[in-house]
Amino acid sequence: MIRPHRSHPLWIAYLLHRLSGLGLALFLPAHFYMLALALDQPDELDRYLRFADNPLVKLAEFGLVFLLAVHVFGGLRLLALEFLPWSPRHKTMAASAVAAAFLVAGTFLLQAV
């Protein structure tokens, strides 16, 4: 049974913000590990960088940049909810946040390919 509030666009925006934060939190340890490789084992880092030239990895990086952009723009939308008076445009702000995230991530993907 689907609850009616879970089909509301602002609930979906909330869910996207939470999931993107979780995805970024899971990515950070791997990122810090790669940074540590750059300091301690440069040949291992070179091996990883060669792996990162794979098109599937580039696509995964697109997903990561998309998660980051969704989280940033979703956070800005939440700040607007907290500090600005209520407006019926909040659904538009949520849709604009996702659109801006696609624009940023798509631009990254075009630069990476």
C-alpha positions in Angstrom: 0.0 0.0 0.0 1.4 3.4 -1.1 0.9 6.2 1.4 -0.5 9.3 -0.3 2.2 11.6 1.1 4.9 9.5 -0.5 3.8 10.4 -4.0 4.1 14.1 -3.2 7.0 15.8 -5.1 8.4 17.4 -2.0 8.6 14.0 -0.3 10.5 12.7 -3.3 12.8 15.6 -3.0 13.4 14.8 0.6 14.1 11.1 -0.3 16.6 12.2 -3.0 18.4 14.4 -0.6 18.7 11.6 2.0 19.8 9.0 -0.5 22.3 11.3 -2.2 23.8 12.1 1.3 24.0 8.3 2.0 25.7 7.7 -1.4 28.2 10.4 -0.7 28.9 9.1 2.8 29.6 5.7 1.4 32.0 7.1 -1.3 34.1 9.2 1.1 36.1 6.4 2.6 37.1 5.2 -0.9 38.0 8.7 -1.9 40.2 9.1 1.2 41.9 5.8 0.5 42.8 7.0 -3.0 44.2 10.2 -1.6 46.3 8.1 0.8 47.6 6.1 -2.1 48.8 9.3 -3.7 51.0 10.0 -0.7 52.2 6.5 0.1 52.0 4.3 -3.0 52.2 6.4 -6.2 52.4 3.3 -8.5 49.1 2.0 -7.0 47.5 5.4 -7.7 48.7 5.2 -11.3 47.1 1.8 -11.6 43.8 3.2 -10.3 44.0 6.2 -12.6 44.4 3.9 -15.6 41.3 2.0 -14.4 39.5 5.3 -14.0 39.8 5.9 -17.8 37.3 3.1 -18.4 34.0 4.4 -19.8 32.0 2.6 -17.2 34.0 4.3 -14.5 33.3 7.6 -16.2 29.6 6.8 -16.1 29.9 6.0 -12.4 31.7 9.3 -11.9 28.7 11.0 -13.6 26.5 9.4 -11.0 28.7 10.6 -8.2 28.7 14.1 -9.5 24.9 13.9 -9.9 24.6 12.8 -6.3 26.7 15.6 -5.1 24.8 18.2 -7.2 21.4 16.8 -6.0 22.6 17.0 -2.4 23.9 20.6 -2.8 20.9 21.9 -4.6 18.5 20.0 -2.3 20.3 21.5 0.7 19.9 25.0 -0.8 16.2 24.2 -1.3 15.9 23.2 2.3 17.6 26.4 3.4 15.1 28.3 1.3 12.3 26.4 3.1 13.7 27.3 6.5 14.4 30.9 5.9 11.9 32.1 3.3 8.2 32.4 3.8 6.0 29.5 2.4 5.3 29.7 -1.2 3.5 27.4 -3.6 6.7 27.5 -5.7 8.4 25.0 -3.4 7.6 22.2 -5.8 9.2 24.3 -8.6 12.2 24.8 -6.5 12.5 21.0 -5.9 12.2 20.3 -9.7 14.7 23.1 -10.4 17.2 21.6 -8.0 17.0 18.2 -9.8 17.3 20.0 -13.2 20.3 21.9 -12.0 21.9 18.7 -10.8 21.4 17.1 -14.2 22.9 20.1 -15.8 26.0 20.1 -13.6 26.5 16.3 -13.9 25.9 16.3 -17.6 28.4 19.0 -18.1 30.9 17.0 -16.1 30.2 13.9 -18.2 30.7 15.8 -21.4 34.0 17.1 -20.1 35.1 13.6 -19.0 34.4 11.8 -22.2 
